[in-house]
Amino acid sequence: MGTSRKIEALSALFAAGVFAGSLLPEDGSAPYPIAFSLLSSLMAGLLTAMRKPGIPALCLCFFLCGMLSYETAAFPAPMTSRPVLRLASEAGNGLKSYLESIPFRNPETPALLKALLCGDRTSLSGDTVRTFREAGASHLLALSGLHIGIIYLMLTRLFAPLGHSPASRTAKGILTVLFAFFYALMTGASPSILRATLFIAINETAGLLHRKKDPLKVLCLALVLQLAFSPSSIRSVGFQLSYAAMLGIFLIHPRLSAFYPRTGKGPDPVRKIWETASLSLSCQITTAPVAWLYFRSFPVYFLITNLIAIPLTTLLVGTSILTLLLFRTGICPEVMISLTGLLADALLDSLQIIASM
């Protein structure tokens, strides 16, 4: 096994071990204490045999670590302090209240923004939820890397005035990671949002340590950390779809993107369209098997949906955050509210057209 692929292979083995652990009986026929003792003994013997480490032993070690992680998940684990959880919950409820108080023309707009910014879909009408599902855009209502990526870009712009000195970069990195984790707690810490948050945290840490940022290795490390702290996530459909989509982005998208080479001669709108299309296709290739396994469905017009909906959603999330901040300070111009409402209407209308095709 080459060094360049060792992290990827070991993380995959750890995830396989967690999945294998999830398949063990949970009806009392394999009590946790027995599983804990058995796997601990195996680990002790394995580590003793690894005084002269070999690749097979290392692979078995990571696989058993994954099983052990799932089997001991029922034991008490240190949680985030209650004050932080309470503060995050209050912040999330406050965010929803502010969104509801903004005087949008369309009464469905606050409900849509609560879904996009807070992950709360309870206020969405049945027609809207059905429209997103039939248009193949349900993933836009689930907080994921797209949403936190937009917020991450906004944070980098916000913290830019702090400068570029080593101390400033460290401060910006710490503030960004803390805000990302707080936002994850504030919005319910779904598996997909935790994956994106861990990705940001690892990426920022690598930058501060002047280490090369290999996206696939960052993703694999995030996978191991997330499963180590929350092994039950392995059964979450959102977790599986989130990591499958990222694999498509990192493994397939670069190859599809290369079919339309960069010219380097000014703006190239066709290139931009191909980038979005190839990104959507890459995600669909890797998530389609998971979606079919659970839902027995496949979005026929996913390419058209993503070409239209992703740019609109990106703009909508950005403008809604600015509108929310300005409205909170009492200086929000009417044009910002109108623009946000217009983008929300455009997103809903375009998805209704696609869903009716």
C-alpha positions, -999 to 999 in steps of 0.1 A, spaced: 0 0 0 15 33 -11 20 60 15 -1 84 -5 -32 61 -2 -26 47 33 -49 73 50 -77 67 25 -75 29 29 -73 29 67 -102 53 70 -123 30 47 -114 0 69 -123 19 100 -157 28 85 -162 -8 74 -155 -19 110 -181 5 123 -206 -8 98 -197 -44 107 -203 -35 144 -237 -20 135 -247 -55 121 -240 -73 154 -272 -83 173 -287 -57 196 -313 -79 212 -292 -89 242 -276 -119 226 -243 -99 222 -242 -77 254 -220 -47 252 -198 -57 281 -190 -90 264 -184 -73 231 -162 -48 248 -141 -75 266 -138 -96 234 -127 -68 212 -104 -53 238 -86 -86 241 -83 -88 203 -69 -53 202 -44 -60 230 -31 -91 213 -30 -73 179 -11 -44 193 14 -68 210 19 -85 176 25 -52 160 59 -45 175 71 -50 140 42 -33 122 30 -48 90 3 -35 66 -21 -65 72 -19 -60 110 -24 -23 107 -55 -28 84 -69 -54 109 -63 -30 137 -83 -2 121 -111 -26 112 -113 -38 148 -111 -2 161 -142 6 140 -161 -24 155 -150 -15 190 -161 21 184 -196 10 175 -199 -16 203 -189 9 230 -211 36 217 -237 28 244 -213 38 272 -215 74 285 -193 98 265 -183 134 272 -208 157 256 -206 194 248 -213 214 280 -249 221 287 -245 259 287 -231 258 251 -259 236 240 -285 259 256 -269 289 241 -269 273 206 -305 263 210 -315 298 220 -296 312 191 -313 289 167 -347 298 180 -338 335 179 -327 331 143 -360 315 133 -380 343 151 -361 370 133 -367 353 99 -404 351 107 -405 388 116 -391 401 83 -420 414 61 -416 393 30 -443 395 4 -447 358 0 -457 341 33 -438 309 22 -404 328 21 -397 328 59 -405 290 60 -381 284 31 -353 305 47 -358 286 80 -352 254 61 -322 267 42 -305 285 72 -317 265 102 -326 231 88 -361 235 101 -387 223 75 -417 221 99 -431 254 85 -429 244 49 -462 236 32 -468 201 18 -468 215 -17 -434 231 -13 -419 199 1 -434 179 -27 -421 203 -53 -385 200 -40 -389 162 -39 -403 158 -74 -378 182 -89 -349 162 -73 -339 192 -51 -346 177 -16 -309 179 -8 -311 217 -9 -335 216 21 -310 195 41 -282 216 56 -249 204 41 -216 214 27 -233 238 2 -249 259 30 -219 259 54 -196 265 25 -214 297 16 -212 308 53 -175 298 53 -168 321 23 -187 349 40 -167 344 72 -134 346 53 -145 380 38 -156 392 72 -123 383 89 -102 396 60 -95 430 77 -77 412 105 -47 409 83 -23 382 72 2 380 100 8 346 116 -12 358 147 -40 371 125 -42 338 105 -43 319 137 -71 341 151 -91 339 119 -88 301 118 -99 296 154 -128 320 150 -139 303 118 -138 268 134 -156 279 166 -183 296 146 -187 266 123 -191 242 153 -215 266 170 -236 269 139 -236 230 136 -250 228 172 -274 257 165 -289 239 136 -292 204 151 -258 189 142 -271 167 114 -245 142 100 -241 162 68 -235 195 86 -210 178 110 -191 164 81 -188 199 65 -178 214 99 -151 188 105 -138 193 70 -135 231 77 -118 224 110 -93 200 96 -86 222 66 -80 252 88 -58 233 111 -37 220 82 -33 256 69 -22 268 103 4 240 105 15 247 70 6 212 59 -5 203 23 -43 204 20 -53 172 2 -91 173 1 -95 135 -1 -73 130 30 -91 157 48 -124 140 40 -111 106 52 -99 121 85 -133 138 90 -149 104 84 -128 87 111 -134 115 136 -171 116 130 -175 79 133 -153 78 164 -175 103 182 -208 92 167 -206 56 154 -244 54 150 -241 79 121 -231 50 99 -268 41 96 -279 77 87 -290 81 51 -279 117 52 -244 106 64 -241 81 36 -253 105 9 -231 133 22 -198 113 21 -209 97 -12 -214 131 -28 -180 143 -16 -163 112 -30 -179 121 -64 -166 156 -61 -130 146 -53 -127 115 -75 -149 120 -105 -153 158 -109 -117 165 -117 -118 141 -146 -151 153 -160 -140 189 -156 -109 182 -176 -130 175 -207 -134 212 -210 -99 226 -204 -93 261 -191 -83 286 -218 -71 313 -194 -83 340 -217 -109 360 -198 -144 349 -187 -157 317 -201 -194 313 -193 -196 279 -211 -168 267 -189 -188 278 -158 -219 259 -170 -198 228 -176 -182 231 -141 -216 232 -125 -230 203 -147 -199 181 -142 -201 188 -104 -238 178 -104 -231 147 -125 -202 136 -103 -223 138 -71 -252 120 -88 -230 91 -99 -219 83 -64 -251 91 -46 -275 74 -70 -268 38 -57 -275 50 -21 -306 69 -31 -319 39 -51 -312 15 -22 -333 35 3 -359 53 -19 -361 33 -51 -362 65 -71 -339 85 -94 -343 122 -102 -346 123 -140 -341 161 -143 -313 164 -117 -289 181 -141 -314 208 -151 -324 212 -114 -289 217 -101 -279 240 -130 -308 263 -120 -313 257 -83 -277 256 -69 -268 291 -82 -302 305 -70 -298 288 -36 -263 302 -33 -275 337 -39 -305 333 -17 -285 320 13 -261 349 9 -287 376 5 -309 362 33 -280 363 58 -272 399 48 -309 408 51 -312 391 85 -281 410 98 -293 444 85 -328 438 98 -315 429 132 -296 462 134 -327 481 121 -310 495 90 -323 469 64 -333 487 32 -365 476 15 -345 466 -16 -327 438 3 -360 423 16 -374 425 -19 -343 410 -35 -343 381 -10 -380 375 -16 -375 376 -54 -348 350 -53 -369 328 -30 -398 331 -55 -375 324 -84 -363 292 -68 -397 280 -60 -411 288 -94 -383 272 -113 -386 240 -92 -424 239 -98 -418 241 -136 -392 212 -134 -414 191 -111 -443 195 -137 -422 182 -166 
